[in-house]
Structures are given as C-alpha cells and as structure tokens.
C-alpha cells in the first residue's frame, strides 16, 4: 500500500478500478491506423443496460520506438430506423482522453434508443500528438441498469467504419450507404482456462449479450 501523497510524488496519473463481478464482459482487438479504425460497434439492447466502455492502447514504456498515445475519441450515435441510403443519426455523446493509455466511460442504453453506434477514433485538428499509431482494445462490461432489473439482452455487431468517419464531424450525422458486417478477434465472457493457459480469442462478428 502507498499513501496518496506518495503516489503523487512518483506517478503522473492513475486510474480507478471498478469491481463489478456480476457484469458480463467482451473485448475486441481493434486494428488501428491513424484516422482509420477497422470497425465500429453496433449495439442494440432489449433491456435497460449500463455499460462500462473502455479503450486501451499498448504500453509504450521500454519499447524501442515509443509512440505518443494520441487522443482517444469515443462517439456514440443513435438512430431509430437505419435505412439503406443516407440516414440521419443523432450524436448522443462524445468523450475523449488526450495523451493517456486508457479511456473509460459509463453509459446507459435503453431499448427505445434503437440502433446505437460506438465509434473509436483519433483527433486530426492540427494539434501535435492527436493521432493514434497503435492497435487498440475495446472492452465492454455490461449489467442491468437497475440492480433489480431484468438480465441484459441485446446484440453487439461489428460494422465497417468508413461511412461513420466521413460524417462524424457533423451533427446531425448523415451516414450514406449501408454498414457491412466484419469480423474481429474477441474475448467473450472471460474465456480464461482454469489451468492458467493463454486466453483463447475467437473470430466473431456478432456477440449476444
């Protein structure tokens, strides 16, 4: 244990750990090039849901060529009836963390929200260090919105990112065309061997909560 004044002497920043043993969990590996995540997350829930959404980058310490962490932007969009052509989306929320290894946000999703898109992207506003240069991991921990509420029901589907990135700077957001379903490596429901073997990842496009 270390007293908080001593922590401040030795560390630049820190994180708070939420202990929610009953929460479901899914993690996605997000291949990322500056300005171009490989997919976005489409979320539909049938029950009121609280979600802890995290974005995590590789630790740059002791790497031969460390890169700046960049600016993590997490934008949530909502649409009641996505169409096959240009569709209007509402920007529900936008959060960011600048120059840190991890992001964590707490969100609420309701059945009446319809289809929600969670898009992780970086920042290109002319400021130095806004780009992300490494692959990321997205974590989603989910549980009923109310303690005595119904169990979480819903789906997570991975979709192509470019239609969102082209339009996300505007509000309302008009996304042209249809999303295409894609696959990514995921770790679902803490799929960890009891024999302390490496975590097994699986290639998925849809996860049922």
Backbone bond lengths (Angstrom), bond angles and torsions (degrees), N, CA, C in turn:
res aa  C-N    CA-C-N  psi(-1)  N-CA   C-N-CA  omega(-1)  CA-C   N-CA-C  phi
1 X - - - 1.455 - - 1.522 109.80 -
2 X 1.335 115.97 150.96 1.452 121.65 -179.45 1.519 108.90 -138.64
3 X 1.311 117.15 133.12 1.456 121.04 177.57 1.521 109.75 -65.86
4 X 1.344 116.33 147.03 1.460 120.29 -175.81 1.532 113.06 -57.85
5 X 1.346 120.51 -40.83 1.479 119.36 176.39 1.523 112.77 -57.81
6 X 1.332 117.03 -35.31 1.459 119.82 178.26 1.529 111.17 -71.12
7 X 1.342 116.54 -35.83 1.463 120.02 176.32 1.524 110.00 -58.24
8 X 1.334 116.01 -43.14 1.462 120.47 -178.46 1.523 111.61 -64.33
9 X 1.333 117.11 -27.57 1.455 120.51 179.01 1.525 112.53 -71.91
10 X 1.371 116.29 -27.49 1.452 119.65 -170.05 1.523 114.43 -112.37
11 X 1.343 117.87 -17.87 1.464 120.07 -174.45 1.525 110.75 -126.38
12 X 1.342 115.46 146.26 1.458 121.50 179.75 1.527 110.39 -80.89
13 X 1.329 117.95 -39.41 1.463 121.52 179.83 1.515 109.55 -151.87
14 X 1.319 116.28 175.84 1.457 121.36 -179.29 1.517 110.33 -154.81
15 X 1.320 116.42 176.37 1.457 122.31 -178.99 1.520 110.02 -131.24
16 X 1.326 114.89 154.59 1.461 121.12 175.32 1.516 108.17 -99.74
17 X 1.311 116.97 133.32 1.462 122.00 -179.87 1.522 109.40 -98.94
18 X 1.330 116.71 123.41 1.463 121.65 174.82 1.528 108.95 -89.59
19 X 1.328 116.42 128.05 1.454 121.22 177.20 1.533 108.14 -103.16
20 X 1.338 116.07 102.97 1.472 121.36 -179.81 1.531 106.93 -130.98
21 X 1.335 117.44 79.36 1.470 120.21 -173.57 1.524 113.76 -59.22
22 X 1.341 117.72 -29.36 1.459 119.78 -175.70 1.526 113.43 -83.24
23 X 1.315 118.14 -2.64 1.461 120.90 -177.32 1.518 111.09 -75.21
24 X 1.338 115.52 142.88 1.450 120.41 169.59 1.519 109.39 -75.85
25 X 1.315 116.21 163.10 1.470 118.47 -173.47 1.518 110.50 -148.20
26 X 1.317 115.96 138.84 1.464 121.72 171.33 1.522 107.77 -144.17
27 X 1.329 115.61 141.71 1.464 121.75 -179.90 1.525 108.67 -128.37
28 X 1.330 115.27 137.36 1.462 120.67 179.14 1.517 109.97 -121.96
29 X 1.327 116.26 136.05 1.454 120.84 170.46 1.523 107.85 -81.08
30 X 1.334 117.27 123.79 1.462 122.70 -176.07 1.529 109.88 -112.73
31 X 1.340 117.78 94.28 1.467 118.93 173.13 1.526 109.65 -58.09
32 X 1.318 116.50 134.91 1.463 119.83 -170.27 1.515 109.89 -141.30
33 X 1.330 115.45 128.34 1.457 122.54 168.23 1.526 106.94 -113.50
34 X 1.335 118.43 152.64 1.467 118.97 -177.68 1.527 111.95 -49.60
35 X 1.331 115.07 120.90 1.455 121.01 179.37 1.506 115.02 80.80
36 X 1.336 118.37 2.87 1.458 118.80 -170.88 1.524 112.51 -146.75
37 X 1.354 118.76 84.50 1.471 119.94 170.58 1.520 109.04 -68.87
38 X 1.320 117.23 152.07 1.463 120.62 -174.87 1.527 112.49 -79.96
39 X 1.339 118.65 -16.43 1.463 120.18 178.23 1.522 110.02 -161.22
40 X 1.339 114.96 166.20 1.456 122.41 170.04 1.524 107.51 -118.42
41 X 1.328 116.28 165.48 1.459 121.92 -177.40 1.527 109.11 -105.81
42 X 1.328 116.10 121.65 1.461 121.39 174.29 1.529 108.49 -97.43
43 X 1.324 116.84 126.02 1.458 121.93 -175.78 1.525 110.18 -123.72
44 X 1.337 116.38 129.10 1.459 122.92 173.75 1.528 107.57 -130.49
45 X 1.327 117.29 127.45 1.463 120.23 179.86 1.530 109.78 -118.53
46 X 1.320 114.79 147.28 1.462 121.51 175.91 1.524 111.76 -101.74
47 X 1.340 116.64 -11.24 1.460 122.50 179.89 1.523 108.66 -133.09
48 X 1.352 118.20 152.34 1.469 120.06 177.13 1.536 110.94 -58.00
49 X 1.309 116.01 128.90 1.465 121.26 -169.19 1.526 111.08 -133.61
50 X 1.320 115.39 136.28 1.463 121.67 168.54 1.520 107.39 -101.85
51 X 1.328 116.23 135.81 1.462 120.51 -178.83 1.519 110.37 -132.06
52 X 1.320 115.37 133.31 1.455 122.44 171.10 1.533 106.01 -99.75
53 X 1.316 116.70 111.02 1.456 121.31 -177.19 1.528 108.66 -105.86
54 X 1.312 114.90 122.85 1.457 120.43 179.82 1.521 111.06 -118.36
55 X 1.324 115.80 149.31 1.461 122.74 173.00 1.524 106.91 -127.57
56 X 1.322 116.16 129.05 1.462 119.93 -170.55 1.528 109.58 -131.94
57 X 1.311 115.79 133.03 1.463 121.24 178.03 1.532 109.84 -109.53
58 X 1.313 115.47 167.15 1.456 120.26 -179.28 1.522 110.51 -70.49
59 X 1.314 114.77 145.22 1.461 120.47 177.57 1.532 108.83 -68.49
60 X 1.322 116.21 125.06 1.463 120.60 -176.90 1.529 113.45 -88.82
61 X 1.311 117.13 -4.92 1.459 119.27 -178.86 1.525 110.85 -68.09
62 X 1.319 115.66 139.80 1.466 122.95 176.03 1.525 113.52 63.22
63 X 1.328 117.79 20.43 1.453 120.28 175.36 1.535 109.01 -91.22
64 X 1.321 118.13 146.38 1.471 119.80 -177.67 1.528 113.19 -57.93
65 X 1.335 116.60 -39.95 1.471 120.67 -179.76 1.528 108.59 -130.79
66 X 1.327 117.58 76.76 1.470 119.56 -177.10 1.521 111.57 -63.78
67 X 1.338 114.71 143.96 1.455 122.37 178.88 1.524 109.21 -111.93
68 X 1.338 118.52 150.31 1.469 119.40 174.36 1.524 109.70 -64.30
69 X 1.323 116.09 149.31 1.459 119.75 -176.90 1.524 112.31 -70.13
70 X 1.311 118.79 -24.38 1.454 120.65 178.59 1.518 112.49 79.01
71 X 1.326 115.69 -165.35 1.461 122.29 -177.89 1.518 109.43 -116.74
72 X 1.330 116.59 116.01 1.459 121.65 177.60 1.524 109.49 -87.56
73 X 1.313 116.72 117.86 1.460 122.32 173.96 1.518 109.06 -107.77
74 X 1.320 116.94 132.53 1.459 122.13 175.14 1.528 107.36 -121.44
75 X 1.329 116.39 112.66 1.456 122.25 -178.63 1.525 109.32 -112.93
76 X 1.333 116.46 130.99 1.461 122.37 177.06 1.526 108.47 -109.95
77 X 1.335 115.93 125.60 1.460 123.15 178.02 1.520 109.24 -115.28
78 X 1.333 115.77 153.87 1.467 120.27 -178.22 1.521 109.50 -136.71
79 X 1.343 115.34 140.69 1.458 120.42 177.30 1.526 108.84 -147.60
80 X 1.341 116.75 129.63 1.471 120.42 -178.84 1.518 112.19 -72.27
81 X 1.322 117.52 -35.81 1.460 120.85 -174.82 1.522 110.57 -143.85
82 X 1.334 117.68 81.57 1.460 119.34 178.87 1.523 111.00 -59.78
83 X 1.315 116.98 134.48 1.453 121.32 -179.93 1.506 111.97 -104.36
84 X 1.315 115.72 -177.86 1.457 120.78 -178.99 1.525 111.22 -89.20
85 X 1.340 117.22 -15.14 1.457 120.68 179.30 1.527 109.35 -112.02
86 X 1.318 117.05 -145.57 1.462 120.94 179.72 1.526 109.60 -69.69
87 X 1.321 117.20 122.81 1.459 122.95 -174.78 1.525 109.66 -125.03
88 X 1.324 115.80 139.47 1.460 120.45 -179.58 1.525 110.04 -87.04
89 X 1.312 115.71 128.17 1.454 123.17 177.51 1.519 109.54 -116.00
90 X 1.311 115.08 149.06 1.458 120.72 176.40 1.525 109.31 -98.88
91 X 1.318 115.96 131.96 1.460 120.17 175.16 1.528 107.47 -79.98
92 X 1.326 116.91 109.87 1.464 122.01 -175.40 1.522 111.01 -82.65
93 X 1.312 115.80 -41.84 1.463 119.12 -173.36 1.516 109.50 -163.21
94 X 1.332 114.92 147.63 1.459 120.15 175.51 1.524 108.85 -141.76
95 X 1.321 116.09 126.61 1.465 122.66 179.91 1.522 108.88 -127.40
96 X 1.311 115.71 158.23 1.462 118.26 176.05 1.522 110.16 -153.06
97 X 1.317 113.99 155.20 1.459 122.79 172.04 1.515 107.45 -130.26
98 X 1.318 116.52 130.01 1.462 121.00 -175.08 1.524 110.19 -106.45
99 X 1.325 115.69 123.38 1.450 121.16 171.67 1.517 115.31 70.10
100 X 1.335 118.16 26.37 1.459 120.78 178.19 1.523 109.92 -123.06
101 X 1.309 115.53 161.27 1.462 121.66 -176.56 1.527 112.34 -74.92
102 X 1.344 117.66 -31.34 1.460 121.04 -171.35 1.521 111.29 -133.98
103 X 1.323 114.73 151.41 1.464 123.46 171.68 1.516 108.42 -126.99
104 X 1.355 117.10 142.89 1.458 121.46 173.43 1.517 108.94 -142.67
105 X 1.325 116.23 127.96 1.457 121.87 176.84 1.516 110.23 -130.95
106 X 1.329 116.46 149.49 1.467 122.55 178.94 1.522 107.72 -108.27
107 X 1.335 116.55 126.94 1.459 121.76 -173.10 1.524 110.13 -129.94
108 X 1.331 115.08 157.21 1.460 122.08 174.25 1.518 108.95 -122.53
109 X 1.336 115.89 132.07 1.458 121.59 179.01 1.530 108.97 -125.63
110 X 1.333 116.14 136.43 1.460 122.71 -178.21 1.525 109.82 -121.05
111 X 1.351 117.43 154.09 1.470 119.56 178.39 1.527 112.96 -56.37
112 X 1.340 116.76 -36.97 1.461 119.89 -178.61 1.529 113.03 -71.30
113 X 1.319 117.64 -7.59 1.463 119.79 176.54 1.529 112.01 -68.59
114 X 1.339 116.64 -18.66 1.457 119.12 -177.17 1.512 110.93 73.28
115 X 1.313 116.08 -137.69 1.461 121.86 -179.37 1.521 109.93 -88.84
116 X 1.320 116.29 129.05 1.464 121.29 176.95 1.528 109.51 -115.96
117 X 1.313 115.36 142.60 1.459 121.98 176.51 1.527 108.16 -116.77
118 X 1.322 116.30 128.74 1.462 122.60 175.36 1.521 107.25 -108.48
119 X 1.307 115.89 116.82 1.464 121.06 -175.32 1.528 109.29 -118.68
120 X 1.320 116.66 123.97 1.460 122.78 174.91 1.524 107.56 -101.31
121 X 1.311 117.05 123.38 1.454 120.37 -179.23 1.528 108.73 -145.96
122 X 1.322 116.43 171.98 1.458 120.16 -179.17 1.521 109.59 -106.97
123 X 1.327 116.51 -164.85 1.462 121.30 -172.49 1.522 109.52 -123.24
124 X 1.330 115.42 130.67 1.453 120.55 177.12 1.526 108.37 -132.77
125 X 1.313 115.88 72.20 1.456 120.51 -179.23 1.510 112.82 -113.81
126 X 1.325 115.28 21.09 1.453 119.28 179.83 1.520 113.71 90.02
127 X 1.338 117.15 -9.45 1.461 120.07 179.63 1.528 109.96 -82.84
128 X 1.303 116.12 138.99 1.457 120.48 -179.14 1.524 110.45 -67.81
129 X 1.324 115.89 137.68 1.458 120.30 174.94 1.505 114.65 86.03
130 X 1.328 118.96 12.09 1.461 120.22 -179.27 1.507 114.68 -82.47
131 X 1.322 117.30 -21.05 1.453 121.33 -177.27 1.526 112.15 -78.92
132 X 1.326 115.59 151.37 1.465 122.64 174.15 1.519 107.65 -103.27
133 X 1.339 116.90 130.15 1.463 121.44 -172.82 1.522 112.65 -113.49
134 X 1.320 118.49 5.42 1.454 120.93 -177.07 1.517 110.18 -131.70
135 X 1.337 115.10 160.29 1.456 119.22 174.09 1.532 109.65 -67.05
136 X 1.342 115.69 156.33 1.453 121.87 -176.23 1.522 110.64 -122.85
137 X 1.313 115.43 170.62 1.465 122.93 170.56 1.522 107.67 -125.44
138 X 1.338 116.66 130.54 1.460 122.09 174.23 1.521 108.25 -102.89
139 X 1.317 117.41 128.37 1.459 121.56 175.69 1.529 109.24 -115.63
140 X 1.317 116.20 138.01 1.464 121.83 176.42 1.526 107.86 -129.48
141 X 1.336 116.30 113.04 1.455 122.58 172.87 1.530 107.09 -104.45
142 X 1.312 117.51 129.90 1.465 120.31 -172.51 1.532 110.48 -133.59
143 X 1.330 115.17 147.26 1.453 122.37 179.15 1.528 107.99 -158.12
144 X 1.337 118.12 165.53 1.467 120.07 179.07 1.524 111.45 -56.74
145 X 1.327 116.18 143.72 1.460 120.52 -178.99 1.519 110.92 -61.64
146 X 1.325 117.14 -39.92 1.456 122.11 175.85 1.524 109.50 -108.85
147 X 1.326 115.72 148.25 1.458 120.24 -174.02 1.526 111.92 -58.81
148 X 1.345 117.19 -37.31 1.455 120.46 -179.03 1.527 111.42 -100.27
149 X 1.329 117.69 17.10 1.453 121.72 -177.84 1.521 112.41 -78.32
150 X 1.340 116.60 171.92 1.473 120.49 179.70 1.519 111.63 -67.35
151 X 1.325 115.45 156.08 1.463 120.32 178.25 1.523 110.09 -60.30
152 X 1.312 114.78 150.72 1.456 120.22 -177.26 1.527 109.97 -67.77
153 X 1.335 115.17 132.34 1.457 121.93 172.01 1.514 108.25 -130.86
154 X 1.312 115.96 134.93 1.451 119.15 179.25 1.511 110.51 169.05
155 X 1.332 115.74 -176.50 1.461 121.42 179.61 1.519 110.35 -136.40
156 X 1.319 114.08 147.22 1.459 122.45 170.60 1.522 106.87 -117.06
157 X 1.322 116.50 126.73 1.459 121.51 178.76 1.524 109.06 -127.95
158 X 1.302 116.36 136.07 1.459 121.38 -179.65 1.526 109.54 -89.86
159 X 1.353 116.01 131.99 1.455 121.34 -174.41 1.528 110.18 -128.69
160 X 1.315 115.35 159.31 1.459 120.69 177.17 1.521 110.54 -60.55
161 X 1.332 116.21 146.28 1.460 120.94 -173.01 1.527 115.49 -94.35
162 X 1.339 121.50 -33.73 1.469 119.92 -169.86 1.523 116.36 -52.89
163 X 1.350 121.13 -40.86 1.472 118.26 179.75 1.519 113.10 -59.07
164 X 1.318 117.83 -32.61 1.459 121.34 179.81 1.523 110.35 -74.34
165 X 1.327 116.38 -45.25 1.460 119.81 -174.71 1.526 112.09 -64.54
166 X 1.328 116.79 -30.42 1.463 119.84 -179.79 1.526 111.69 -69.15
167 X 1.326 117.27 -26.70 1.463 120.48 -171.28 1.511 114.45 -114.09
168 X 1.327 118.07 -7.16 1.457 120.75 -167.23 1.527 113.05 -69.89
169 X 1.317 117.38 -16.34 1.466 119.55 -179.41 1.526 112.08 -76.82
170 X 1.323 117.42 -9.26 1.462 120.06 -178.18 1.523 110.62 -108.39
171 X 1.334 116.68 160.28 1.457 121.39 176.57 1.529 108.96 -145.76
172 X 1.356 120.36 120.16 1.466 124.31 2.05 1.532 112.75 -66.65
173 X 1.303 115.18 162.50 1.456 121.91 -176.18 1.522 108.41 -97.89
174 X 1.322 117.08 119.85 1.459 121.36 175.38 1.527 108.55 -101.82
175 X 1.315 115.96 112.48 1.459 121.24 -178.43 1.526 108.25 -102.39
176 X 1.315 116.65 121.51 1.452 121.54 -176.84 1.521 110.61 -90.33
177 X 1.328 114.80 141.53 1.448 120.13 176.69 1.521 112.74 80.64
178 X 1.315 116.06 -172.01 1.454 122.08 -177.27 1.529 109.91 -109.93
179 X 1.325 114.89 153.16 1.455 120.46 174.67 1.530 109.58 -79.45
180 X 1.318 115.80 142.55 1.458 121.24 174.77 1.523 108.58 -105.69
181 X 1.314 116.18 135.54 1.462 120.85 178.96 1.524 109.90 -73.84
182 X 1.327 116.00 137.05 1.460 121.42 179.83 1.530 108.83 -129.61
183 X 1.317 116.41 169.98 1.456 122.28 178.89 1.524 110.40 -113.03
184 X 1.336 114.70 151.68 1.466 121.08 175.07 1.519 108.15 -150.49
185 X 1.312 115.16 160.71 1.462 118.73 178.05 1.529 109.89 -76.91
186 X 1.317 114.96 136.14 1.459 120.45 -175.01 1.515 110.31 -138.70
187 X 1.311 113.80 157.79 1.461 123.03 171.78 1.518 105.83 -122.18
188 X 1.328 116.85 116.21 1.458 121.54 -170.95 1.526 110.11 -112.71
189 X 1.342 115.24 130.65 1.469 122.59 174.11 1.519 112.80 54.06
190 X 1.326 115.48 45.86 1.471 120.30 174.65 1.523 111.65 51.53
191 X 1.291 115.48 54.56 1.458 121.63 -177.81 1.525 109.35 -74.67
192 X 1.346 115.84 76.16 1.461 122.30 -175.73 1.525 109.27 -116.65
193 X 1.301 116.98 131.43 1.450 121.44 -179.51 1.524 110.58 -66.68
194 X 1.340 116.14 142.69 1.469 120.70 176.62 1.525 111.01 -74.07
195 X 1.328 117.21 -10.27 1.457 120.93 179.62 1.535 111.42 -97.86
196 X 1.325 115.30 19.81 1.473 121.68 176.75 1.527 111.96 59.98
197 X 1.335 116.78 30.38 1.447 121.32 174.70 1.533 109.82 -81.55
198 X 1.339 117.88 163.32 1.467 119.61 179.36 1.524 111.95 -56.72
199 X 1.310 116.36 147.81 1.452 121.80 178.79 1.528 109.51 -61.84
200 X 1.310 116.91 135.29 1.452 121.94 179.73 1.527 110.26 -88.42
201 X 1.321 116.81 122.30 1.452 121.79 176.98 1.526 108.94 -99.24
202 X 1.309 116.31 149.42 1.452 120.92 179.05 1.514 109.88 -130.84
203 X 1.309 115.54 148.01 1.451 121.26 179.80 1.522 108.08 -86.46
204 X 1.340 116.68 117.84 1.469 120.87 -174.30 1.528 109.70 -134.14
205 X 1.324 114.69 160.27 1.470 121.53 170.50 1.518 110.89 -120.67
206 X 1.351 116.71 -27.89 1.463 121.25 -179.65 1.530 109.21 -135.69
207 X 1.335 115.33 138.86 1.454 121.82 176.06 1.520 107.70 -124.51
208 X 1.334 116.78 129.46 1.461 121.78 176.53 1.527 108.77 -93.06
209 X 1.318 115.76 123.48 1.462 121.42 -177.81 1.522 110.01 -77.20
